[in-house]
Amino acid sequence: MQRRALLKGVAGALMFSGVAACSAQSGTVAANTSAIAITRVDGDGQKFIAVAVQFTEPIATAKLSAAAFTVDGRTVTKVYANTAAAVAEQGADGRFVIVELSPDDEGAALWTPASGGAAPKITMAATSVTKVGAVTAVSGTVFEPTDTAVPVSSVVSPIVDDFKQLSFADPATGQTLPYNLFVPKGYDPAKAYPLVLYLHGASVAGAGAKGALVQGLGAVAWASPADQAKNPAFVLAPQYATAASGDAGTTLNLLTALAGQYNLDKSRRYVTGQSTGATLALGITAAHPDLFAAAYVVAGQWPATLPKKPLWILAGEGATPASPSPAAHATWPSTATAADVAALEAKKATVNVVGITGGSAEQVAYTLPGIREWIMKQATAPTPAQ
């Protein structure tokens, strides 16, 4: 009886985890695996770029083959083990097998901007994965091939998942504004933190609560682990139902409300925006010159006179605005690099104006960390000791 109960418990553990396995000496226990979708936000929006297949014990990454897995409707580009459901430059023995997928697949894009009267759309990552080859664990256990396709049961969205989805009911305007807020990890109320306000463009208006996060890098870039390691900061990304200009008052009141909840550094508030969001960013900066220390504006409509503030402007070729003196100007290809940023920054101008050729300024803008670092160095007054 004890032996029968023990065998029943072992089989149950394998079935619960959904793993088909056999040892080097024993027969096969048939069962399914569990699968987790992994996404990534690029300059042109969120993409479904990998599936993590979970096993009951660490898998030997050196013994994995890309041919061991197929994913319905997708192109498998790389397979390796990892200790977490996350993509990595190199594999490591662990309980997750990461099946990377081509970001150029037709089914990769999860974000569709508004176009031709159609509303923007956020698509849920969905597919199924089949283990068509043997997978070997570190212990020597072999997980045999199976004909069973396992559907994705959950989704991991790095950085996007770190934002809170909230709403602000403004008693002054009567409007309710949904917004996304990133709070720095290890937030210490005794320290004052910078805040970055991201304003999305018209093609994002009316999307779901996370639209401002998944449409491109405008919000999530500032919350990336690399950026936060250098400059821990709050990131605020309102989600507007229509073109943002009518919500300017509510947005400013939201900033005031957040300053009452968190210790925000008033000398290091920044604003950035794309398209109509860029236009709104410039308008707010001009109307409230002491509110933001600097602005980063991308592909907007430019006023006749730009605010006399530290500005970094990216626009399409021939669409760069007239700018106050002194200003530094440059034309970059869509493949611009950190070296291009450094060369323009070396001119030490208050206003930097760049025209992008051969590509979209909006897709390039937030792929260049040097610009974000320049923005974060600006302050309206000496930053308090932290």
Secondary structure, 3 states (H helix, E strand, C coil): CHHHHHHHHHHHHHHHHCCCEECCCCCCECCCCEEEEEEEEECCEEEEEEEEEEEEEEECHHHCCHHHEEECCCCEEEEEEECCCCCCCCCCCEEEEEEEECCCCCCCECEECCECCECCEECCCCCEEEECCCEEECCCCEECCCCCEEEEEEEECCCHHHCEEEEEECCCCCCEEEEEEECCCCCCCCCCEEEEEEECCHHHCCCCCCHHHHCCCCCHHHHCHHHHHHCCCEEEEECCCCCHHHHHHHHHHHHHHHHHHCCEEEEEEEEEEECHHHHHHHHHHHHCCCCCCEEEEECCCCCCCCCCCCEEEEEECCCCCCCCCCEEEEEEECCCCHHHHHHHHCCCCCEEEEEEECCCHHHHHHHCHHHHHHHHHCCCCCCCCC
